[in-house]
Structures are given as C-alpha cells and as structure tokens.
Amino acid sequence: MDDANLDRTDGTWHEDQPVEDRGSNRSQRPGSAAFLEFVTSGWAERPPSRATRSAAAEFTAARRSALSARLRGRRLVIPAGTFKVRSNDTDYRFRPHSAFAHLTGLGVEQEPDAVLVLHPVEDGAGDDGSGHHAVLYMRPLAGRDSSEFFSDSRYGEFWVGARPTLEDLETVTGIATAHVDDLRDAVAKDVGDGGVQVLVVPDVDPGVEAVVEEIRAQEAARGAQQADRDEHLVEALSELRLVKDAYEIEQMRLAVATTVEGFEKVVRALPAARAHVRGERVVEGTFVGHARQEGNAVGYETIAAAGDHATTLHWIDNDGQVRAGELLLLDAGVEVDSLYTADITRTLPVDGTFTEVQRRVYQAVLDAADAAFAAAVPGARFRDVHAAAMEVIADRLAQWGLLPVTAAESLLPENQHHRRWMVHGTSHHLGIDVHDCAQARAELYLDGVLEPGMVFTIEPGLYFKSDDLRVPAEYRGIGVRIEDDVLMTADGNENLSAALPRDPDAVEAWMAGLLRG
C-alpha cells in the first residue's frame, strides 16, 4: 500500500487534487497538442441555418409589452434557469422557467442559462412602442476550434448536439440577442440612486440572482435605495397569464387532444396492467411513453392510483396492483413542446363495469362537476365554481347519512364536515404550468371575476379511505375524481376535454370499444 499521503497523526488521507475536480478522473480524455489539432480540424462547413420565426413570436411580443406597461422604468430580469443535478454529474432534463417560456416562446429544452432582460427606455421608444427593449442573453454555439466543442459534457456539440447561434434565436423569437457574457454589464447599466431599479425572478438561476444582488449591494453601499421588490415582478408575470391569448388556447387544445389519446392507450393497456404485479407502473409507463412520443413530457407526475390508492390525492408511487372489480383513478396530462399542459382525471372501472356502489359515488362526483360547470359563467367569481360543487357534495353525503349535521349546516364556514371526504379545491388555473398563475393576488385569483380566455380545471372528488370508520364498509377504499379542462367563452364555457366520456354509461361503452379493438 502506498501510504505517502497518509497523515500519521489521525489516519486520514490528504489528496492534492480538489474533490470538485475528481469527477473527471474517469474520462481519460487526451490533451496532447496533436490531439487538439486533430480534433478541431477537418470539419465540413455547417449547413445554412433553417431557423424560422416562431408562430408564438407575435403573441410573446404583446405579452412583453403588457409586462412593460405594468413595470415601467424597471429593468426586468427573467432567467430561463440552468441545469439541475439529478445525481453526481448527471442532470435532469432541462425545462425553461415558465415565465421565460411565456415571454420568449421557447419551449422543450431551450435554452439553458439564457436570460431575457427587458431594458427600460423612454416610453414609446421601446419594442412595439412599449417602454422596454428586450434582449435575450444566451450561450451561443461554440466553434469547432474551441475546447467546449469536444470536452464540455453539458454544452459541447460533441456531447449534446449543436446549440443555436445568436442569429438563430433572434430569427425564431424576434428578440434581439447578445452573448450571456455581456449580461452583468448590461444589468448594471444606469443602476443607482434615482436611476434604474432591477427586478429579477428569484429562485430560478442562482448565478444570475447573485449577479443582481452584487449590483444591488454595490449601489446600496453608495446610498441607493431599491424600492421595488422582486415579488412585484413574480406577481406581474403570474397575473399576465390569467387570460390566455389565441396562441395559448390553441396550444391548450393540442395538449388536451394529445392527452385524450394517452387515456385511450391506457385503457387498451389495462389487461397488461392487471397481469403485472405493479400494474400501476404499466399504466404510468403507457401514458408517459405516449407523452414523450407525442409531446415534450408529462406536465406533472402521473397519478395512476388503483383501489385504495385512489383515496390518496397525489399518489405518484404507482407501485400497486390493478385489480378487477376496483377503480383506477388516472390523473395525467401531456405537456406539448410549447410547454402548455393538459390536466385531466378519469376514474375507470378496471374490468370495464362499475359496481352499484362505485356508480353511486361516481354519479355524485359527476353531479358536483356539472353544477360547477353551470356556475362557470362570465361575471361569476372563481370561488363560485367551488361553492357550487360543494353544495352537491354536502347534499349527497347528507342523503347517505354520513354527515353529523344537515347539508346546509355542513356548508357553513365554521363547520365544513363534508370536506373530510374532499379536502382539495375544485378548480385551479391551467396553462404553461399545471397550477398556472399561482402567484397572482387572491383578489384576482380566488375572488377574481371569470372572463373569456381563462382556462382552468373543474375537478370535484370523493375519497373514502379503507380504514375510515365514519363510512359504511361498502364505501371504504373507493376514490373518485372527475377532472376536466375548461375554457371560458363570451357566453359560458367550453369543456376542452369533452372527448373523454364522463357519464358512467358512456365510460363503460367507451372502454368496451377500446378493449375490443
């Protein structure tokens, strides 16, 4: 044994190589001058760019103008985010921050480490007559004569493919571009007492946030004040998405249609799920595979909950059996390449037919959903949708003798006994995030007035756990949720997910047809 580096006093090893550099010990990558000359030469000219303007570009320009009008005079920093480590030196698949995607139109895995900055200018002198000029700072494609080309496993073309050029992204987005190395000086320009204030979306890119904080600290040392808070930017970005534009609605329709196809594939896979000891994984794998084939990914972790697992609201372990005679609660959504996602739930009888008690519970949930749909009209408040569903839930539980008070008494704020069996809300906004607009103010969300262009879910449920002694044995282990994606229109609402049957008879007929096929 070589004990040259052994400390005789405490028996510990002391290596000269820093720990953070040891991950590359396995690579055996050559570094000779001959190799460097050889690997960076002999490459054909790159083909001409095929970049074209994104269909989202005109809509993202309008969104940036709306944000500009709300936060005049501030420099707004919206990072895409960076890679997140999954284990050791392997990263999760990159997904840009939703606000960045919403304002640039960049989806899928575009564009790690990029930062959108809206620079304040004189009102009317900015992009499209706004008070800001947008610049997209990014790490562009490196030349094949650079070490990044062959040695950088995160960004190098040899490892992950060619990155876009500055010109490519400017063509696609319609936004001026610059190298990310220019970011610090650009953000610091004119910052100071009486000058520009900088707002950054927090908790997205630690490196970018550190740059902003450094600039602020330097200005604070000179006596400058930062009156606005970053939360104002987060709030504005969230509220900007409360009403969807035409492009967003088109993407939501695509996400829903693709999700419906995934549900159909799951029904066809139910015999395989029943035959597998972890049938829930068969269900999940079927849907996730479909989402990757036809979209970008799933919009959230798929809930494939069979039997008593359906009474756990966010059951994502999906390691249970799928048994005949039980129900499967499938809560799933495809995120399309633009990052807009559906969010649909259907509760299906595993063998294709509801039992009498399953149908009784299912019908109660369906009636609650229908009441919520009836309440979702322009001019109503968002909270009215939930209230309408709860009236039905409380009434049905009272009819079944499960409440210790009347339905009317249970609905009083100081009681809420019925919520034992439905602790979640009935609706949430939906879009580029599955829980979209989550940082909007309560007066615009929960107490907000419904208007055309809003997209949200309607998803009542009833959940009777297997060990719930407050319900008769026949109800125990039954969990039902029915969730649809709803677009507010000028004269009411449209169920975007209506192609998936909701009526119990229609569900049984739909399943029978798919299983025969």
Secondary structure as the mmCIF struct_conf table of DSSP 4:
data_model
#
loop_
_struct_conf.conf_type_id
_struct_conf.id
_struct_conf.beg_label_comp_id
_struct_conf.beg_label_asym_id
_struct_conf.beg_label_seq_id
_struct_conf.end_label_comp_id
_struct_conf.end_label_asym_id
_struct_conf.end_label_seq_id
TURN_TY1_P TURN_TY1_P1 ALA A 4 ASN A 5
STRN STRN1 LEU A 6 LEU A 6
TURN_TY1_P TURN_TY1_P2 ARG A 8 ASP A 10
STRN STRN2 TRP A 13 TRP A 13
BEND BEND1 ASP A 16 GLN A 17
HELX_RH_3T_P HELX_RH_3T_P1 VAL A 19 ARG A 26
HELX_RH_AL_P HELX_RH_AL_P1 ALA A 33 VAL A 39
TURN_TY1_P TURN_TY1_P3 THR A 40 THR A 40
BEND BEND2 SER A 41 GLY A 42
HELX_LH_PP_P HELX_LH_PP_P1 ALA A 44 SER A 49
TURN_TY1_P TURN_TY1_P4 ALA A 55 ALA A 56
HELX_RH_AL_P HELX_RH_AL_P2 ALA A 57 ARG A 70
BEND BEND3 LEU A 71 LEU A 71
TURN_TY1_P TURN_TY1_P5 ARG A 72 GLY A 73
STRN STRN3 ARG A 74 PRO A 79
STRN STRN4 VAL A 85 SER A 87
TURN_TY1_P TURN_TY1_P6 ASN A 88 ASP A 89
STRN STRN5 THR A 90 ASP A 91
HELX_LH_PP_P HELX_LH_PP_P2 TYR A 92 PHE A 94
HELX_RH_AL_P HELX_RH_AL_P3 SER A 98 THR A 104
TURN_TY1_P TURN_TY1_P7 VAL A 108 GLU A 109
TURN_TY1_P TURN_TY1_P8 PRO A 112 ASP A 113
STRN STRN6 VAL A 115 PRO A 120
BEND BEND4 GLU A 122 GLU A 122
TURN_TY1_P TURN_TY1_P9 ASP A 123 GLY A 124
BEND BEND5 ALA A 125 GLY A 126
HELX_RH_3T_P HELX_RH_3T_P2 ASP A 127 GLY A 129
BEND BEND6 SER A 130 GLY A 131
STRN STRN7 HIS A 132 MET A 138
HELX_LH_PP_P HELX_LH_PP_P3 PRO A 140 GLY A 143
TURN_TY1_P TURN_TY1_P10 ARG A 144 ASP A 145
BEND BEND7 SER A 146 SER A 146
HELX_RH_AL_P HELX_RH_AL_P4 SER A 147 SER A 151
TURN_TY1_P TURN_TY1_P11 SER A 153 TYR A 155
HELX_RH_AL_P HELX_RH_AL_P5 GLU A 157 VAL A 160
HELX_LH_PP_P HELX_LH_PP_P4 ALA A 162 THR A 165
HELX_RH_AL_P HELX_RH_AL_P6 LEU A 166 THR A 173
STRN STRN8 ALA A 176 HIS A 179
HELX_RH_3T_P HELX_RH_3T_P3 VAL A 180 ASP A 182
HELX_RH_AL_P HELX_RH_AL_P7 LEU A 183 ALA A 188
TURN_TY1_P TURN_TY1_P12 LYS A 189 ASP A 190
STRN STRN9 VAL A 191 VAL A 191
BEND BEND8 GLY A 192 GLY A 192
TURN_TY1_P TURN_TY1_P13 ASP A 193 GLY A 194
BEND BEND9 GLY A 195 GLY A 195
STRN STRN10 VAL A 196 VAL A 196
STRN STRN11 GLN A 197 VAL A 200
TURN_TY1_P TURN_TY1_P14 PRO A 202 ASP A 203
BEND BEND10 VAL A 204 VAL A 204
HELX_RH_AL_P HELX_RH_AL_P8 PRO A 206 ALA A 221
TURN_TY1_P TURN_TY1_P15 ARG A 222 GLY A 223
BEND BEND11 ASP A 228 ASP A 228
HELX_RH_AL_P HELX_RH_AL_P9 ASP A 230 GLU A 239
TURN_TY1_P TURN_TY1_P16 LEU A 240 ARG A 241
BEND BEND12 LEU A 242 VAL A 243
HELX_RH_AL_P HELX_RH_AL_P10 ALA A 246 ARG A 268
TURN_TY1_P TURN_TY1_P17 ALA A 269 ALA A 269
HELX_RH_AL_P HELX_RH_AL_P11 LEU A 270 ALA A 275
BEND BEND13 HIS A 276 HIS A 276
TURN_TY1_P TURN_TY1_P18 VAL A 277 ARG A 278
HELX_RH_AL_P HELX_RH_AL_P12 GLY A 279 GLU A 294
BEND BEND14 GLY A 295 ASN A 296
STRN STRN12 ALA A 297 VAL A 298
BEND BEND15 GLY A 299 TYR A 300
STRN STRN13 ILE A 303 ALA A 306
HELX_RH_3T_P HELX_RH_3T_P4 GLY A 307 THR A 311
BEND BEND16 THR A 312 THR A 312
TURN_TY1_P TURN_TY1_P19 LEU A 313 HIS A 314
BEND BEND17 GLY A 320 GLY A 320
TURN_TY1_P TURN_TY1_P20 ALA A 324 GLY A 325
BEND BEND18 GLU A 326 GLU A 326
STRN STRN14 LEU A 327 ALA A 332
STRN STRN15 VAL A 334 GLU A 335
TURN_TY1_P TURN_TY1_P21 ASP A 337 SER A 338
BEND BEND19 LEU A 339 LEU A 339
STRN STRN16 THR A 341 THR A 341
STRN STRN17 ILE A 344 PRO A 349
TURN_TY1_P TURN_TY1_P22 VAL A 350 ASP A 351
BEND BEND20 GLY A 352 GLY A 352
HELX_RH_AL_P HELX_RH_AL_P13 GLU A 356 ALA A 375
TURN_TY1_P TURN_TY1_P23 PRO A 378 GLY A 379
BEND BEND21 ALA A 380 ALA A 380
STRN STRN18 ARG A 381 ARG A 381
HELX_RH_AL_P HELX_RH_AL_P14 PHE A 382 GLN A 399
TURN_TY1_P TURN_TY1_P24 TRP A 400 GLY A 401
BEND BEND22 PRO A 404 VAL A 405
HELX_RH_AL_P HELX_RH_AL_P15 ALA A 407 SER A 410
TURN_TY1_P TURN_TY1_P25 LEU A 411 LEU A 411
BEND BEND23 LEU A 412 LEU A 412
TURN_TY1_P TURN_TY1_P26 PRO A 413 ASN A 415
HELX_RH_3T_P HELX_RH_3T_P5 HIS A 417 TRP A 421
BEND BEND24 HIS A 424 HIS A 424
BEND BEND25 THR A 426 THR A 426
STRN STRN19 HIS A 429 HIS A 429
BEND BEND26 GLY A 431 ASP A 433
TURN_TY1_P TURN_TY1_P27 VAL A 434 GLN A 439
BEND BEND27 ALA A 440 ALA A 440
TURN_TY1_P TURN_TY1_P28 ALA A 442 ASP A 447
HELX_LH_PP_P HELX_LH_PP_P5 GLY A 448 GLY A 448
STRN STRN20 VAL A 449 VAL A 449
HELX_LH_PP_P HELX_LH_PP_P6 LEU A 450 LEU A 450
TURN_TY1_P TURN_TY1_P29 PRO A 452 GLY A 453
STRN STRN21 VAL A 455 ILE A 458
STRN STRN22 GLY A 461 PHE A 464
TURN_TY1_P TURN_TY1_P30 SER A 466 ASP A 467
TURN_TY1_P TURN_TY1_P31 LEU A 469 ARG A 470
BEND BEND28 VAL A 471 VAL A 471
HELX_RH_3T_P HELX_RH_3T_P6 ALA A 473 TYR A 475
TURN_TY1_P TURN_TY1_P32 ARG A 476 GLY A 477
STRN STRN23 ILE A 478 ARG A 481
STRN STRN24 GLU A 483 GLU A 483
STRN STRN25 ASP A 484 THR A 489
TURN_TY1_P TURN_TY1_P33 ALA A 490 ASP A 491
STRN STRN26 GLY A 492 ASN A 495
TURN_TY1_P TURN_TY1_P34 LEU A 496 ALA A 499
BEND BEND29 LEU A 500 LEU A 500
BEND BEND30 ASP A 503 ASP A 503
HELX_RH_AL_P HELX_RH_AL_P16 PRO A 504 ARG A 516
#
